[in-house]
Amino acid sequence: MTNAVPLITLDTLKVGASATVVHVSPGQGADDGVGLARRLMELGFVPGEKIRMLKRGMPGGEPLAIKVGNSTFALRRFEAALVSIQPE
């Protein structure tokens, strides 16, 4: 029996925590969800990539400041919810 850490979405990662990207899924909605998932992957949110939650904006917790490689990006919560991660 293994003690695998369950997958969560990036929007639920705590500030200061690190994780590994597992999957980016297209969103559900009127916009082009596949295009948004593709854009996130172009920014570096690809399976196996290490990421870190730097900060959450106030009030409401948006935007989220995420470090990917040597770059920092600001994502909205619904965008971060498309990224499945495995916390470290």
N, C-alpha and C positions, 0 to 999 in steps of 0.2 A: 504494500500500500504506500502511495506517495503522498507527500504533503504539498501538493501543488497550490500555488497562490492563485485565487480566482481572478478572472479578468474583470476589469472595471473600465469605465470610459474616462477619458482625459478630463472632462469637466468635473469629475468627483475627486481628482487627485488633490491632496493637501499641499499647501504652500511649503516649499522647501523639499518636497519629496521627489524622488527620481523614479523612472519607470522605463520600460522597453515597449516600443510600439509593436503590436501584434497584428492589427488589421485596421484598415480604413474602409468604412462602409458608406455607400451612397445614402443620402438623407431621403426622407419621405416628405414630399411637399410639391408645391406648384412649380418651384424652380428646378433647374437641371441639377439634381442631386449627384448624378454621375460626374458632372463637370466640377462640382465642389470637391468631391472626393479626389478627383484627378489633380485639382489645384493644391490640395493639402499634400498630396504625395510629391508634387513638384517642389513644394517648399521644404521637403525633407522628412515628412511624416510617413516613413516607409517601414515595413516590418523589419525588426531587428535594431532599429535606431534607438539610441538612448536619448531620453528627454528629461527635463526638469521643470517643475512648476515654480516660477520665480515669484509671482505676485498676482493678486486679484484686485481689480479696481473697486473703488467704493463710490457711491453706494450700489448695492445690488450684485456685487461680485463680478462685474464686467468692465472692461475686457480682462482676459486672462493673459498674463505674460508668460510665454513658454520658451525655454531654451532648447534648441535642436542643433546639435553640433556646435559650431561657433556663432550661430545666429540666434536672435531673439525675435519672436513673433507675438503679436497681439491677436488673440482669437476671441470671437464671441462664444458664449456658452453652447449654443446650438451647433457651432462648427466643431468645438472640442468634443461634443457628445458623439461625433462620428468616428472618433479615434479610440479603438479598443487597446488597452494597455495592460501590462503585467507589472504591478508595483515591485520595487526592490526592497 
